[in-house]
Amino acid sequence: MKATNTKDSHSTRKGPLDSSQQTTEKTYQKIWKKLSTQAKRVGRQTVETGLKLYYSARDEHTPAWARTVIYGALVYFLVPLDAIPDLIPGGYTDDLTTLLAALATVGMHVTPTHKQKAEDVTSHWFNDPEHQDTSKSDIKESAP
């Protein structure tokens, strides 16, 4: 029986993406677009929580079950049909609750690096003076 190294098969794969990888990449792009364009309306805590989950899902070391939980929460955040419509005041409460529940479930897989990236991008989007030294190139490198 031939032994395979699953880590290498996922991290060094070259060539075209299969349909599930294409779907995942499209989802990442939608998440990034919604977070970056709606940051101030959504609120800092929601954005930072979403970004922590986002960076954890992008990490090849995050297990599949945790990614599934994260994807579910992020898709709920993206879908315009919510328990509480996003257009009314307090409309992102259910989104934040869903993101926080996912974070509590997979928190052990959210590394200090994920947290730092989320904090840096959030600070940049919210013009936090304490993080003005974060360069735009660093932020762009964090994007998908």
N, C-alpha and C positions, 0 to 999 in steps of 0.2 A: 504494500500500500504506500503510495506516495504522500509524503507530508507536505502540507502547504502552509505558508505563512500568511495568515489572513490580514495582518497589519500591513505587510508590504503590498499585498494585492489591492488594498484600498488606497494606500497613500502614494503609490508610484504609478498608478494607472494612467496611461497616456492614450490619446486618440479621442474619438467622438464619445459624447455622453450617451448613455442609454436613456430610454424614456423616463424612468423614475428619477434619474439624476437631472434631466432637463426640467422636470416638474419641480424638483427641489430647488434648483437654481432660480426658476421663475418665482417660486415662493419667497426665496431670499430677497430677490429684487423688489417684490411687492412690499415686503416687510420694511426694507430700507427706505423705499419711497414714502410709505405712509408715515413712518417714524420721523424721517427728516423733514417732510413738508408739514406735518401736523403737530410737531413737537410741543409748541407753546400752548396750543389748544388742548392737547391731550393731558399735559401736565408732566412736570419733571419726574415724579415718582413712577408714573406709568412708563414713561420713556426709558428711564434707567433700568427698570425691572425687565422690560421687553428686550433691551439690549443685552443684559446679562444672559437672558435665555437664548437670544440670538447667537451670541458668541459661543455659548456652550454647545448649541446645536451644530455650529460650524466646526467644532473641534472633533477630530477623528477619534479621540480617546473617549468621548462621551458614548456610553452604551446605547444600543438601539432602542431599548425600552424607554430610556430617558429622553431620547430624541423624539420618540412618539408622543410622549407627554408634552414636550416643548412645542412640537408642531401643532398639536391640538389646541394649545393655549394661544399660540401665535395666529393660527387660522381664525379662531374665534375673535381675536383682536382685529383681524383684517376684514372679516365679513361685515358688511354694513347692516345686516339684520341682527339685532341684539335683543336681549331681554329688556334692556333700557336703551332706547334710541340715542345714538351718539350726538344728535343735533340739539337735544334739550340740555339744560344745565344739569350737571351731575351725570351726564350720559355715559361717561367713561368709567363710572364706578364698577359696573359689572366686568368691564375689560380688565381693570386693575385687579379686582378680586380673582379673576381667572388666572391672570399672570402670577399673582402672589401665591395662589394655590399650587400652580405648576412649579414655582421656585421653591416652595416648601417641600415638594415631592422630590425634586431632582437637585436640591441645593448642594448635596455632597459632590456633585459633578460640575458645579460652578466654581472655577478656580480663581485665585487672586488675579491672574492675568485677565480673565473674562470680566471680572469686576472692575479692574482698572481701565480696560478699554471702554466699558460702558460708562464709567464715570467721566473719562476724558471726552468722549463724544457728546455726552449729555451736557457737560460744562461748556463745550464749544457751541452747541446749539442754543444754550440758554445764556450765552455771553457771560459766563461766570468769570469775574476778574482774577480769581485765584488760579485759573487755568489758562490764562491768556498766552502762556508760553507754549501751549500745545499747537504745533504747526498744522496748517491745513493739509500738508502732505501726509502727516501721521493720521489724520482723520480719514482722508481718502483711502489710505492703505487699509484701514479697518473696514471699509465698505466692500461689498461683494464684487 
